[in-house]
Amino acid sequence: MLSSAVDDPETAKVAFQLFASVATILKQDMVYLPNIIELLVSSIENDNEYVARLKEEDGLDVFVGDEDNEEESEDVGNEEDIDFDETRSEEDDDVEGYTYDCSKLDEKEEALDAVREIAKVTGPAFTQYLQQSFDAVYRTLYHPHEGVRGAAVETLVQLCTVQSPGPLLAKCLDVVVPKLREIISTDESKDVVIKALGGLRDVLSELGPAALASEGHLEAVHNALREVINKKTKAQRTSFDEEEDEEAEREVQVVESAGEVLPALSKPRHSSHNKVQLCTVQSPGPLLAKCLDVVVPKLREIISTDESKDVVIKALAYRVLHCIGC
């Protein structure tokens, strides 16, 4: 099954789901963990989900991809257009564009989900695979597809929160915290931004002071929250062809997710590692105090003003003020 999963995306997806399910039962006694991690990392690193579409020649459309899979070639609905103009070279002159093989795209997302679940439940047995998995997952943060980027964000955060304090955790956090801040600011997908904000919340809640130990981490969180509150992120300034109600719901979810980060900063929490977060409202440091000084009065004013029609800011106001007890 392991060998066949490499060649068939549908088999791979089922296998990866099975691996994650078995891991929840066997935990650190999972005997074939080395083989499974190797397969998952290979799937994450593989870029065979891209299919090049050649320019028309003699009235025929020619595709470059998995020629053996006739079913996938015939299923037009199983592909999505990609814009790769920035990476084109002279050798790509005959290439009209690129599409996704969605079955292979789903395989990659399933592999990311499996790594996240296995890392969560196998405990110390996963330690030797942390660096390898972290490196592979990090590279997928730059994937063109938002589903893959979102899965990568969640998995990368999980690879941090499962660790105990130490040099490797500090090294990972030095990468992850600034990267989450960057994603919140620059990613055009509201779904990815929501997951990045959830990642900040989880890192702060689970790891406590360790998440803010390095220089610039608290400032990164502070700046990310300010951008969301002021609707300055790229995702909040980007609209897609969605229904108005759906777009409004996404806007609310983005701001609500930011509202869940602030309580993680302002209240002590017990994590699964029995570490208590020490960054409280009474000892927040200048940046958090500055953030509260700016946000709290603004939100109180919005709640008390009946004329305010901004459902997004109202959602943030109620959630944050309730959570931090202001």
SERO-4910 file (N, C-alpha, C, O; in steps of 0.05 Angstrom, whole numbers):
BEGIN
 pado doro    nc1    nc2    nc3   cac1   cac2   cac3    cc1    cc2    cc3    oc1    oc2    oc3
  Met    A     17    -24      0      0      0      0     17     25      0     11     45    -13
  Leu    A     39     24     15     57     47     16     68     54    -12     69     77    -19
  Ser    A     76     33    -27     88     38    -53     67     48    -73     73     65    -89
  Ser    A     43     36    -72     22     44    -91     12     72    -85      3     86   -104
  Ala    A     13     81    -60      4    108    -53     20    129    -66     10    151    -71
  Val    A     45    123    -73     62    143    -86     52    150   -114     55    173   -122
  Asp    A     41    130   -128     33    134   -156      4    142   -160     -2    154   -181
  Asp    A    -13    136   -142    -42    141   -146    -52    161   -125    -52    155   -101
  Pro    A    -60    185   -133    -68    206   -113    -92    197    -96    -93    203    -72
  Glu    A   -111    183   -108   -134    174    -93   -126    154    -71   -136    156    -48
  Thr    A   -109    135    -78    -99    116    -59    -83    130    -37    -85    124    -13
  Ala    A    -67    150    -46    -51    165    -27    -68    179     -6    -62    178     18
  Lys    A    -89    192    -15   -107    207      4   -119    188     25   -120    194     48
  Val    A   -128    165     15   -140    145     34   -118    135     53   -123    132     77
  Ala    A    -94    130     43    -73    120     60    -65    140     81    -61    133    104
  Phe    A    -63    166     73    -56    187     92    -77    190    114    -70    194    137
  Gln    A   -102    188    107   -123    189    127   -121    165    146   -125    168    170
  Leu    A   -115    142    135   -111    118    151    -88    121    170    -90    114    194
  Phe    A    -66    132    161    -42    136    178    -49    153    201    -42    147    224
  Ala    A    -63    175    196    -71    194    218    -89    180    238    -86    184    262
  Ser    A   -108    164    228   -127    151    246   -112    130    263   -118    128    287
  Val    A    -95    114    251    -80     94    266    -62    107    287    -58     96    309
  Ala    A    -51    130    280    -33    144    299    -48    152    324    -36    152    346
  Thr    A    -73    159    322    -88    167    345    -92    143    364    -98    147    388
  Ile    A    -90    119    354    -93     95    371    -66     85    381    -63     80    405
  Leu    A    -46     83    363    -20     72    371     -2     93    384     15     86    401
  Lys    A     -6    118    378     10    140    389     39    135    384     48    129    362
  Gln    A     56    136    406     85    134    402     94    105    396    118    101    391
  Asp    A     76     86    397     83     58    390     79     52    361     79     29    353
  Met    A     75     72    345     71     68    316     97     58    303    116     74    300
  Val    A     98     33    296    122     20    287    133     31    261    157     35    258
  Tyr    A    115     36    242    123     43    215    125     74    211    123     84    189
  Leu    A    129     88    233    130    117    232    151    128    213    145    146    198
  Pro    A    176    116    212    196    127    194    187    125    165    190    144    149
  Asn    A    175    102    157    165     99    129    143    118    123    141    130    101
  Ile    A    125    122    142    102    139    138    110    168    135    101    182    117
  Ile    A    128    177    153    138    205    151    152    210    125    149    231    112
  Glu    A    168    191    116    182    194     90    162    197     67    167    213     50
  Leu    A    141    181     68    121    183     47    106    209     48    101    222     27
  Leu    A     99    218     72     84    243     74    101    267     66     91    285     51
  Val    A    126    268     74    144    290     67    148    290     36    149    311     24
  Ser    A    151    266     25    154    264     -4    130    276    -19    134    290    -39
  Ser    A    107    270     -9     82    281    -22     81    311    -19     73    325    -37
  Ile    A     88    321      4     88    350      9    108    364     -9    102    386    -19
  Glu    A    131    353    -13    152    365    -29    147    362    -59    158    378    -74
  Asn    A    132    343    -67    128    337    -95    111    360   -108     91    368    -96
  Asp    A    119    369   -131    104    390   -145     90    380   -170     85    395   -189
  Asn    A     83    354   -170     70    343   -194     41    350   -197     28    339   -215
  Glu    A     30    367   -180      3    376   -183      0    397   -205    -23    403   -213
  Tyr    A     22    408   -215     21    428   -236     20    414   -263     36    395   -269
  Val    A      3    423   -281      1    412   -308      4    435   -328    -11    455   -327
  Ala    A     24    433   -346     29    454   -366     10    450   -389      6    428   -399
  Arg    A     -3    472   -398    -20    471   -421     -7    485   -444     -1    509   -443
  Leu    A     -1    471   -466     13    482   -489     -6    498   -507    -30    494   -507
  Lys    A      6    516   -522    -10    532   -540    -21    515   -562    -11    493   -568
  Glu    A    -43    523   -574    -57    507   -594    -39    503   -618    -25    522   -627
  Glu    A    -38    479   -628    -22    473   -651    -39    456   -670    -48    434   -662
  Asp    A    -43    465   -695    -60    451   -715    -88    447   -704   -100    426   -709
  Gly    A    -98    467   -690   -125    465   -680   -130    447   -657   -153    442   -650
  Leu    A   -109    436   -645   -112    418   -623   -100    430   -597    -79    443   -598
  Asp    A   -113    425   -575   -101    432   -549    -84    409   -539    -93    386   -539
  Val    A    -60    415   -531    -42    394   -521    -35    400   -492    -28    422   -485
  Phe    A    -37    380   -475    -31    382   -447     -6    366   -440     -2    345   -451
  Val    A     10    378   -423     33    364   -413     28    357   -384     24    375   -368
  Gly    A     27    332   -378     21    324   -350     22    294   -348     39    281   -360
  Asp    A      4    283   -332      3    255   -327    -12    242   -350    -37    240   -349
  Glu    A      2    233   -371    -11    222   -394    -25    195   -389    -43    187   -403
  Asp    A    -17    182   -368    -28    155   -362    -56    157   -350    -71    138   -351
  Asn    A    -62    180   -339    -88    183   -326   -108    196   -344   -111    220   -344
  Glu    A   -121    180   -362   -139    190   -381   -164    203   -368   -174    223   -379
  Glu    A   -172    192   -346   -196    203   -333   -191    231   -324   -209    248   -326
  Glu    A   -167    237   -313   -161    264   -303   -159    283   -327   -167    306   -324
  Ser    A   -148    274   -350   -144    291   -373   -171    299   -384   -174    322   -394
  Glu    A   -191    281   -383   -217    286   -395   -234    303   -377   -253    317   -387
  Asp    A   -229    303   -352   -246    317   -332   -237    346   -330   -219    352   -314
  Val    A   -249    364   -346   -240    392   -346   -246    405   -319   -232    422   -310
  Gly    A   -267    396   -306   -275    407   -280   -256    399   -258   -258    409   -235
  Asn    A   -237    382   -264   -218    373   -244   -192    389   -245   -172    381   -233
  Glu    A   -192    412   -259   -168    429   -261   -175    458   -255   -197    467   -260
  Glu    A   -155    472   -245   -158    501   -240   -135    516   -253   -113    507   -253
  Asp    A   -142    539   -264   -121    555   -278   -102    567   -257   -111    575   -235
  Ile    A    -77    570   -265    -57    582   -248    -42    603   -265    -39    599   -289
  Asp    A    -34    625   -252    -18    645   -266     11    642   -257     17    648   -234
  Phe    A     28    633   -275     56    630   -269     74    649   -285     97    642   -291
  Asp    A     63    672   -293     78    690   -310    105    697   -299    124    701   -314
  Glu    A    107    700   -273    132    709   -260    154    689   -262    178    696   -260
  Thr    A    147    664   -266    167    643   -267    172    632   -295    186    612   -297
  Arg    A    161    644   -315    165    635   -342    193    640   -352    205    660   -345
  Ser    A    203    622   -369    229    625   -382    227    621   -411    205    616   -422
  Glu    A    249    623   -426    249    619   -455    239    591   -462    227    588   -483
  Glu    A    244    572   -445    236    545   -451    206    542   -449    195    521   -458
  Asp    A    192    561   -437    163    560   -434    148    574   -456    124    579   -453
  Asp    A    162    582   -478    148    597   -498    124    583   -510    105    596   -519
  Asp    A    125    557   -511    102    542   -522     80    536   -501     60    524   -508
  Val    A     85    545   -477     66    539   -456     46    562   -454     53    585   -450
  Glu    A     20    555   -457     -1    576   -455     -8    582   -426    -14    605   -420
  Gly    A     -6    563   -409    -12    567   -381     -9    542   -365      0    521   -375
  Tyr    A    -17    543   -340    -15    520   -322    -42    515   -308    -57    534   -304
  Thr    A    -47    491   -302    -70    484   -286    -62    465   -263    -40    455   -263
  Tyr    A    -80    462   -245    -76    442   -223    -89    416   -230   -111    415   -242
  Asp    A    -76    395   -224    -89    369   -222   -101    367   -194    -86    363   -174
  Cys    A   -127    371   -192   -139    374   -165   -137    350   -148   -136    352   -123
  Ser    A   -135    326   -160   -132    302   -144   -105    302   -130   -103    293   -107
  Lys    A    -84    311   -144    -58    312   -132    -56    335   -112    -41    334    -92
  Leu    A    -71    356   -117    -72    379    -99    -85    370    -72    -75    376    -51
  Asp    A   -106    354    -74   -119    343    -50   -101    325    -35   -101    324    -11
  Glu    A    -84    310    -50    -65    292    -37    -45    307    -20    -39    299      2
  Lys    A    -36    330    -31    -17    347    -16    -30    357     10    -17    357     31
  Glu    A    -54    367      8    -68    377     32    -72    355     52    -70    359     76
  Glu    A    -79    331     42    -83    308     60    -57    301     74    -57    293     98
  Ala    A    -35    302     60     -9    297     72     -2    317     94      8    309    115
  Leu    A     -8    342     89     -4    363    110    -21    357    134    -11    360    157
  Asp    A    -46    350    130    -64    344    152    -54    320    168    -56    320    193
  Ala    A    -44    300    154    -34    276    167    -10    282    184     -8    272    207
  Val    A      9    298    174     32    306    190     24    320    215     34    315    237
  Arg    A      4    338    212     -5    353    235    -17    335    257    -11    338    280
  Glu    A    -33    316    249    -46    298    268    -26    279    280    -27    274    304
  Ile    A     -8    268    264     12    249    274     31    263    294     38    252    315
  Ala    A     39    288    288     56    303    306     42    308    333     55    308    354
  Lys    A     16    312    331      1    318    356     -1    294    374      0    297    399
  Val    A     -4    270    363    -11    247    380     12    228    386     10    211    404
  Thr    A     34    230    371     56    210    375     77    219    395     94    204    403
  Gly    A     75    244    404     92    253    426    122    252    419    130    260    397
  Pro    A    138    243    438    167    242    435    176    226    411    198    231    400
  Ala    A    160    207    402    168    191    379    171    207    353    185    199    335
  Phe    A    158    230    353    159    247    329    182    267    329    188    280    309
  Thr    A    196    269    352    217    290    355    238    288    333    246    309    323
  Gln    A    247    265    326    269    262    307    260    270    278    277    274    261
  Tyr    A    234    273    274    224    281    248    215    310    247    206    320    226
  Leu    A    218    325    269    208    352    270    222    370    249    208    384    235
  Gln    A    248    370    249    263    388    231    257    382    201    251    400    186
  Gln    A    257    356    194    251    348    167    223    356    159    218    367    137
  Ser    A    204    351    176    176    358    171    172    389    169    158    399    152
  Phe    A    185    403    188    182    432    189    192    444    163    179    462    152
  Asp    A    215    436    153    227    447    129    208    442    105    204    460     88
  Ala    A    198    418    103    180    411     80    154    428     81    145    438     61
  Val    A    143    429    105    117    444    107    121    474    103    104    486     90
  Tyr    A    143    485    112    148    513    109    148    522     80    138    543     73
  Arg    A    160    505     63    162    512     35    135    514     21    131    528      2
  Thr    A    115    499     32     88    500     19     73    525     27     51    530     16
  Leu    A     83    542     45     70    567     51     70    585     26     54    604     25
  Tyr    A     87    580      7     89    596    -17     73    584    -40     74    593    -63
  His    A     57    563    -35     42    550    -56     20    569    -67      8    584    -51
  Pro    A     15    568    -93     -5    586   -105    -34    580    -95    -50    598    -95
  His    A    -39    556    -86    -66    549    -79    -71    554    -50    -56    546    -32
  Glu    A    -93    569    -44    -98    577    -16   -104    554      2    -99    555     26
  Gly    A   -116    532     -8   -121    509      9    -96    496     19    -95    488     42
  Val    A    -75    495      3    -49    484     11    -36    503     31    -25    494     51
  Arg    A    -37    529     25    -25    548     44    -38    547     71    -25    548     92
  Gly    A    -65    545     71    -79    544     97    -72    519    112    -68    520    137
  Ala    A    -70    496     99    -63    471    112    -34    473    123    -28    463    144
  Ala    A    -17    486    107     11    489    116     13    506    141     29    500    159
  Val    A     -2    528    142     -2    545    166    -10    529    191      4    530    211
  Glu    A    -31    514    189    -41    499    212    -20    477    221    -16    473    244
  Thr    A     -8    464    201     11    443    207     37    455    219     48    444    238
  Leu    A     46    477    209     70    490    219     66    498    248     84    495    264
  Val    A     43    509    254     37    517    282     37    492    300     48    493    322
  Gln    A     25    471    291     24    446    306     52    435    312     58    425    333
  Leu    A     70    438    292     98    428    296    113    445    316    133    436    327
  Cys    A    103    469    322    114    485    344    102    478    371    116    474    390
  Thr    A     75    476    372     62    472    397     66    445    409     62    441    433
  Val    A     75    425    394     80    399    405    107    397    419    113    377    432
  Gln    A    124    417    415    151    416    426    152    426    455    136    442    464
  Ser    A    172    416    468    179    426    495    200    449    491    213    450    471
  Pro    A    202    466    511    222    488    509    250    478    503    259    458    515
  Gly    A    263    491    485    290    483    478    300    499    453    285    515    442
  Pro    A    324    494    445    336    508    422    320    504    396    316    523    381
  Leu    A    310    480    391    295    475    367    269    491    366    261    502    346
  Leu    A    255    491    389    230    507    391    235    536    386    221    550    371
  Ala    A    256    547    399    263    575    395    269    581    366    261    602    355
  Lys    A    283    563    353    290    566    324    265    566    307    262    582    289
  Cys    A    247    548    313    222    546    298    205    571    302    193    582    283
  Leu    A    203    580    327    186    604    332    198    629    319    183    647    311
  Asp    A    225    630    317    237    653    304    230    654    274    231    675    262
  Val    A    221    632    263    212    631    236    182    635    234    172    650    218
  Val    A    167    621    252    138    620    249    124    646    257    107    655    243
  Val    A    132    658    279    118    682    288    120    705    268     99    716    261
  Pro    A    144    711    258    145    732    237    130    724    212    119    741    198
  Lys    A    131    698    205    118    689    181     88    692    183     74    700    164
  Leu    A     77    685    206     48    688    210     40    718    208     19    724    196
  Arg    A     56    735    219     51    764    217     51    772    187     34    788    179
  Glu    A     70    762    172     72    769    143     48    759    128     37    773    111
  Ile    A     39    734    134     16    722    120     -9    739    126    -25    744    108
  Ile    A    -13    746    151    -36    762    159    -37    789    143    -58    798    135
  Ser    A    -14    800    139    -12    826    125    -14    824     95    -27    841     82
  Thr    A     -3    803     83      1    803     54    -15    782     39    -18    784     14
  Asp    A    -25    761     52    -40    740     37    -67    751     29    -81    764     45
  Glu    A    -75    746      4   -100    756     -6   -125    739      1   -147    748     -3
  Ser    A   -120    716     12   -142    698     20   -150    702     49   -134    700     67
  Lys    A   -175    709     52   -186    712     80   -184    686     96   -179    687    120
  Asp    A   -189    664     82   -188    638     96   -160    633    107   -157    623    130
  Val    A   -139    639     92   -112    635    101   -105    654    124    -92    646    143
  Val    A   -114    679    122   -109    698    143   -123    689    169   -112    692    190
  Ile    A   -147    679    167   -161    669    190   -145    647    204   -143    646    228
  Lys    A   -134    629    188   -118    607    199    -92    617    211    -82    606    231
  Ala    A    -80    638    199    -56    650    210    -61    663    237    -45    661    255
  Leu    A    -83    677    239    -91    689    264    -97    668    285    -89    670    308
  Gly    A   -110    646    277   -114    623    295    -87    611    303    -85    601    326
  Gly    A    -68    611    285    -41    601    292    -28    618    313    -16    607    332
  Leu    A    -30    644    311    -19    662    332    -32    656    359    -19    655    379
  Arg    A    -58    653    358    -73    647    383    -63    621    396    -59    620    420
  Asp    A    -60    601    379    -52    575    390    -23    575    400    -18    563    421
  Val    A     -6    588    386     22    590    395     24    605    422     38    596    440
  Leu    A      9    627    424      9    642    449     -4    626    472      6    626    495
  Ser    A    -26    612    466    -40    598    487    -25    573    496    -24    567    520
  Glu    A    -13    559    477      1    533    484     29    537    495     37    522    512
  Leu    A     43    557    484     72    560    491     77    582    510     99    584    522
  Gly    A     58    600    514     61    622    533     85    640    528     89    648    505
  Pro    A    101    646    548    123    665    546    143    657    524    156    674    513
  Ala    A    146    631    519    165    622    499    159    633    472    177    638    456
  Ala    A    134    638    466    126    648    440    135    677    436    137    686    413
  Leu    A    139    691    458    146    719    456    174    725    466    182    748    470
  Ala    A    190    704    470    216    707    482    236    721    464    252    737    474
  Ser    A    234    717    438    254    729    420    246    758    414    223    766    415
  Glu    A    266    774    408    262    802    402    244    805    377    249    793    357
  Gly    A    224    822    379    207    828    357    182    812    355    164    819    339
  His    A    179    791    371    156    774    369    130    788    379    110    787    365
  Leu    A    132    801    402    109    815    412    101    838    394     78    843    389
  Glu    A    121    851    383    116    873    364    102    863    339     84    876    328
  Ala    A    110    839    330     98    827    306     68    821    311     51    827    294
  Val    A     62    811    335     34    805    341     18    831    343     -4    833    333
  His    A     30    850    356     17    876    360     10    889    333    -12    899    328
  Asn    A     30    889    314     26    901    288      5    886    271    -10    898    257
  Ala    A      5    860    274    -15    844    260    -43    851    269    -61    854    252
  Leu    A    -47    853    295    -74    860    306    -82    888    297   -106    892    290
  Arg    A    -64    906    298    -71    933    289    -79    934    260    -98    949    253
  Glu    A    -65    919    243    -72    919    215   -100    908    210   -116    919    194
  Val    A   -107    887    225   -134    875    221   -155    894    232   -175    898    218
  Ile    A   -150    906    255   -170    924    267   -175    948    248   -198    957    246
  Asn    A   -154    957    235   -157    981    218   -163    973    189   -163    990    171
  Lys    A   -167    947    184   -174    937    157   -153    944    137   -159    952    114
  Lys    A   -128    940    144   -106    947    126    -92    923    114    -74    926     98
  Thr    A   -102    899    120    -89    875    108    -98    872     79   -119    882     71
  Lys    A    -82    858     64    -88    854     35   -114    839     32   -130    845     14
  Ala    A   -119    819     49   -143    803     47   -168    820     51   -189    816     38
  Gln    A   -167    839     70   -190    856     75   -194    877     53   -216    889     51
  Arg    A   -174    882     37   -176    900     15   -181    886    -12   -182    899    -33
  Thr    A   -183    859    -11   -186    844    -35   -214    831    -35   -222    818    -16
  Ser    A   -228    835    -57   -255    823    -60   -255    804    -83   -243    809   -104
  Phe    A   -268    781    -80   -270    761   -101   -300    760   -110   -317    773    -98
  Asp    A   -305    745   -130   -332    742   -141   -349    724   -123   -356    702   -131
  Glu    A   -354    733    -99   -370    718    -80   -396    733    -74   -399    756    -80
  Glu    A   -415    718    -63   -440    731    -55   -434    752    -33   -415    748    -18
  Glu    A   -449    773    -33   -445    794    -13   -446    784     15   -430    792     32
  Asp    A   -465    767     21   -468    756     48   -444    739     56   -434    740     78
  Glu    A   -434    724     37   -410    707     42   -386    724     47   -369    717     64
  Glu    A   -383    745     31   -360    763     35   -361    776     62   -341    779     76
  Ala    A   -385    785     70   -388    798     96   -382    778    119   -370    786    139
  Glu    A   -390    753    115   -385    733    136   -355    728    139   -345    725    161
  Arg    A   -340    728    116   -311    725    117   -298    748    132   -280    745    147
  Glu    A   -308    772    126   -298    796    140   -301    794    170   -283    800    185
  Val    A   -324    785    178   -329    781    207   -310    761    219   -299    765    240
  Gln    A   -306    739    205   -289    717    215   -260    727    218   -246    719    236
  Val    A   -251    743    199   -223    754    201   -220    770    226   -201    766    241
  Val    A   -239    788    231   -236    806    255   -241    790    280   -228    796    301
  Glu    A   -260    771    280   -264    755    304   -239    739    311   -232    735    334
  Ser    A   -225    729    290   -201    714    295   -179    731    308   -165    722    326
  Ala    A   -178    757    300   -160    775    313   -168    780    342   -151    782    360
  Gly    A   -194    781    346   -204    784    373   -197    762    392   -196    765    416
  Glu    A   -192    738    381   -185    715    398   -155    715    404   -146    700    423
  Val    A   -139    730    390   -110    731    395   -105    748    420    -88    741    437
  Leu    A   -118    771    423   -113    789    445   -118    776    472   -101    780    490
  Pro    A   -139    761    477   -142    747    502   -120    728    508   -112    723    531
  Ala    A   -109    715    487    -86    697    491    -62    712    501    -45    700    515
  Leu    A    -60    737    494    -38    754    504    -44    764    533    -25    767    549
  Ser    A    -69    768    539    -76    783    563    -85    767    587    -88    778    608
  Lys    A    -88    741    583    -97    724    606    -79    700    609    -69    689    589
  Pro    A    -73    692    634    -57    667    638    -73    643    629    -97    641    634
  Arg    A    -59    624    616    -72    600    607    -54    576    613    -29    578    613
  His    A    -67    553    618    -52    528    622    -52    513    595    -73    509    584
  Ser    A    -29    506    586    -27    491    561    -25    461    566    -25    452    589
  Ser    A    -25    446    544    -23    417    547      4    408    558      7    386    567
  His    A     23    427    558     50    421    569     52    430    598     74    430    610
  Asn    A     29    439    610     29    449    637     46    473    641     57    478    663
  Lys    A     49    489    620     64    514    622     43    536    624     24    537    609
  Val    A     47    555    643     28    576    647     38    601    632     61    609    635
  Gln    A     20    614    617     27    638    603     29    661    623     11    665    639
  Leu    A     51    675    623     56    695    643     51    724    634     52    742    650
  Cys    A     46    727    608     41    753    597     13    762    602     -5    757    586
  Thr    A      7    775    625    -20    782    633    -25    811    628     -7    827    621
  Val    A    -50    819    632    -57    848    629    -42    865    649    -34    888    643
  Gln    A    -37    854    673    -23    869    693      7    872    687     20    891    696
  Ser    A     19    855    670     47    857    663     51    852    633     64    832    626
  Pro    A     39    869    617     38    862    588     62    871    572     66    862    550
  Gly    A     79    889    584     99    901    567     88    924    552     63    926    549
  Pro    A    105    943    543     95    968    531     79    964    506     60    980    501
  Leu    A     86    945    489     72    941    464     43    932    468     25    942    455
  Leu    A     39    912    486     12    903    491     -4    925    504    -28    928    498
  Ala    A      8    939    523     -6    961    536    -15    982    516    -37    993    517
  Lys    A      3    987    497     -3   1007    476    -26    997    459    -43   1013    451
  Cys    A    -26    971    453    -47    959    436    -74    962    450    -94    969    438
  Leu    A    -74    955    476    -99    957    491   -109    986    493   -133    991    492
  Asp    A    -90   1005    497    -98   1033    499   -111   1043    474   -128   1060    475
  Val    A   -102   1032    451   -114   1041    425   -140   1027    420   -160   1039    411
  Val    A   -141   1001    425   -164    984    417   -188    987    435   -210    991    425
  Val    A   -184    985    461   -206    984    480   -224   1008    478   -249   1005    476
  Pro    A   -214   1033    480   -231   1056    478   -247   1057    452   -270   1064    451
  Lys    A   -234   1049    430   -247   1050    404   -270   1030    403   -292   1036    393
  Leu    A   -266   1007    414   -287    986    414   -310    994    432   -333    989    426
  Arg    A   -304   1005    455   -325   1014    473   -343   1035    460   -367   1035    463
  Glu    A   -330   1053    446   -345   1074    432   -363   1063    411   -386   1072    407
  Ile    A   -353   1043    396   -369   1031    375   -394   1017    386   -416   1019    376
  Ile    A   -389   1002    408   -412    988    421   -433   1007    431   -457   1001    429
  Ser    A   -425   1029    442   -444   1048    454   -457   1066    434   -475   1081    441
  Thr    A   -448   1065    409   -460   1082    388   -479   1067    371   -471   1049    356
  Asp    A   -505   1073    373   -525   1058    358   -523   1063    328   -532   1046    312
  Glu    A   -511   1086    320   -509   1092    292   -489   1075    277   -489   1074    252
  Ser    A   -471   1062    292   -451   1045    279   -464   1021    265   -478   1006    277
  Lys    A   -459   1019    239   -470    997    223   -449    977    215   -455    957    201
  Asp    A   -425    980    224   -403    963    216   -404    937    232   -395    936    254
  Val    A   -415    916    220   -418    890    234   -391    878    240   -389    863    260
  Val    A   -371    883    224   -345    872    228   -332    883    254   -324    867    271
  Ile    A   -332    909    257   -320    921    281   -337    915    305   -326    911    327
  Lys    A   -363    914    302   -380    907    325   -374    878    335   -373    873    359
  Ala    A   -369    860    316   -363    833    323   -337    832    339   -335    818    360
  Leu    A   -317    846    330   -292    847    345   -295    860    372   -284    851    392
  Ala    A   -311    882    373   -315    896    399   -327    878    420   -316    876    442
  Tyr    A   -348    864    414   -361    847    434   -343    824    442   -341    818    466
  Arg    A   -330    811    423   -313    788    429   -289    795    446   -284    782    466
  Val    A   -275    816    438   -250    823    452   -256    834    480   -244    825    500
  Leu    A   -274    852    482   -280    864    508   -291    843    528   -285    844    552
  His    A   -307    825    518   -317    803    535   -294    785    544   -293    778    568
  Cys    A   -276    778    526   -255    759    533   -235    771    552   -225    756    569
  Ile    A   -228    796    549   -208    808    566   -220    821    591   -205    832    608
  Gly    A   -246    821    593   -259    831    617   -259    861    620   -259    871    642
  Cys    A   -258    875    598   -258    904    599   -287    915    596   -291    939    596
***
